[in-house]
Amino acid sequence: KLELEKNLAQTVANNKILDEMSRSDPLTGISNRRGFLDRVKTIMESEAYQGKKAIAVYADMDNLKIVNDEFGHDDGDFSLKTIANALVESFRQSDVVARMGGDEFAAFALVAEENFGDIIKGRIQAALKRMNSASDKPYYVNMSIGTYEFVIGEENNIDQILNKADAELYHEKKNKKKVIYKPEYKKE
C-alpha cells in the first residue's frame, strides 16, 4: 500500500510538470498559445475583474526570415529570445506574456492609465533599443506592435480582441521603415 501511494504521488507530480510544460514555450521560457489563452480566459471569467480595463498586445518580430537566411537559425532563435525578454521586461510579473507561435507574441495586462498602448509600446521599444545596443549582432532585433484596450465583461472573446490588436499591428508594419542592419555592418 505504501509503494502504491508513493507511485501515485510521483504520477501526480509528473502530471503537474507535464501540464506546466504543455503551457510554456521551450525556446523562450514564456507561455505558449495554450498557456496564454488559459490564463487570460481565467482572468476574464473571474467576477473580480469584471468592469476592469485591460489591454491586449499582439506583436511579431520584424525580418525573422532575413535573419534566419543570412545569419542562421541560431541567430533567429537569439532574436526570438530577445523579443521575449523585451516583452517580459516591459510588463509586470502578474501580466501574461506569450509566444503564440513562430515570430508572433501576445501579452495581456490589467491597466489603470488612459492610452496605455502608447506607454507599453514606448517601454518595449526602449527595452529593444537597450538590448540592441548591448548586442554584438550585425542586425537589429525589432518588432511591430498592435494594442487594443477594452473593458472586461463588455468584451470577453479573447480571439476577437487579439484580432483587433493584430489589425493595429498590421497597420503599423505596413507603414514602418525597414531597418535591418546596424550601420557598421558591411554586407558581402
N, C-alpha and C positions, 0 to 999 in steps of 0.2 A: 504494500500500500504506500509506503514511504517513497519507494522508487517511482511509482506511478504519479504521485503528487509532484515529485521533483521533475519528471518528464513533462507533466502538464505545465508547470511553472516555466520551464525552459521553452516550451512551444508558445506560450502566451508572450514571453519576452521576444522570441524570434519573430512572431507575427507583428508585434509592435514595431520592431526595427524594419521589417519589410514594408509595413504600411507607411512609415515615415519616408523610406527610400522611394516609394511609388509617388510621393508628393514633391520630391525635390529634383532639381536638375543636376546631374552628376558633374557636368563641366564647371558650372558657375557656383554651385552650392546654394543657390536661392531656390525658391519654389518653382515648380514646373506648372504647366497649364492646369493640371488636375488640382494641385495644391492651392493654386491661386483661386480657382473657381470655388473650391470647397470652403476656403477661409472667408472669401468675400460674401458668398451666399449665407454663411452662418452669421456674419455681422449684419448683413442687410435684412435677415429674417428676425433678428433679435428685437424684441419690444423696446429695449433700452436705447436703440439707435434710430427709431422711427422719428422722422422730422428733423434729423441732423443733416447738416451739409456734408457732402463728400466730393471727392474728385477721383476720376479715373484718368490714368495716363496710359497712352499707348505710344510706344517708341520702336523704331528699328534703326539698326546700325547702317550708316551710310557706307557704301563701297566695299562691303564684305567680299563680294566676288573678285574685285580687283586685288584686294589684299591677299586672298587665297591664291589667285592665279599668279601674281607677281612675287609674293614673298613666302608662300607655302601655308599649309593648313595649321601649322603650329602658330604662325602669326595671326591667322584667323581666329584661333582659339584664344590667344592672348587678347585680341581685340574684343571678343565677346565677354571675356572675364573683366576687361577694363570697363565696358559698358555696365555690366552687373555691379561692379564696385562703385561706379559713379552714381548709379541709382540708389544703392544701399546707403551710401554716404549722404545722399540728398534727402532721404526720408527718415522718419523715426523708426525705432525698433518695433513699435506697435503697428506700423503700416505694413501693407502686403506688397512685396516686390517679387516679380517672377519673370522667368524666361518662358515665353509662350511657345517657342519653337524656332529653329533656325536663327534668324537675326532679329526676331521680334520679342519685345519685352512689354510688360504691363506693370502698373502699380495702382494701388488704391489707398486712399487716406481719408480720414475724417478731418474736416477743416473748419476753422472759425473765421479766417480772413476772407475778405472780398477779393475777387480776381486772383485766387491762389495759383491758378495756372501760370500766370506770369512769374510769380515768386518761385514756383518749383522749377520752371524752365531755367530761370536765372541760376538757381542752385546747381542744377545738373550741368549747365554749360560751364559754370565756374569750376566744378569738380573735374570735368573733362579737360578744361584748359590747364589746370594744375597737373593732371596726370600726363597729358601730352608733353608738357614742359619737362617733366621728370623722366620721360621715356627716351631711350636712345633709338627708338624705331624711326625709320625714314619717312613715315607716314603719320597722318593724324587719325586718331580714333574719334569719330563723330557720330552723332545720331540725330535723326529727325524725331520731333516730339509733338504729339497731339494730346490735348487735355479736354476733359468735359466735366463741368461741375454740375451737381444735381442734389436733390433732397431725397434722402432715403424714405421710402414709403410712397412718394409721388411717382418715383421711377424705381422699379425693382428688377428689371430684366437686365442682368449684367452683360449679356451678349449684345443687346441693343445699345447699352451705354458704351461698351467698348467700340462698337461700330461708329458711334458719334465721335469718340476720341480719335479713332483711326481715320475718319474723314478729315479731321483737322490736320492730322499727321500728313496725309496725302497732299493737302493744300500747301503745307509748309515745305515738304520735299520738292514739290513741283516748282516752287518759287525760290529755291535755295541754290546758291552758287556752289558748285562742286569744288572743294579744295581737298586734295588727297595727300599730296606730297609736301613734306616740310621744305622750306626754301633751300636748305643746304644739300638736299638730295639731288644727285645727278643721275638721271635715268640713262642707262647704257643703251 
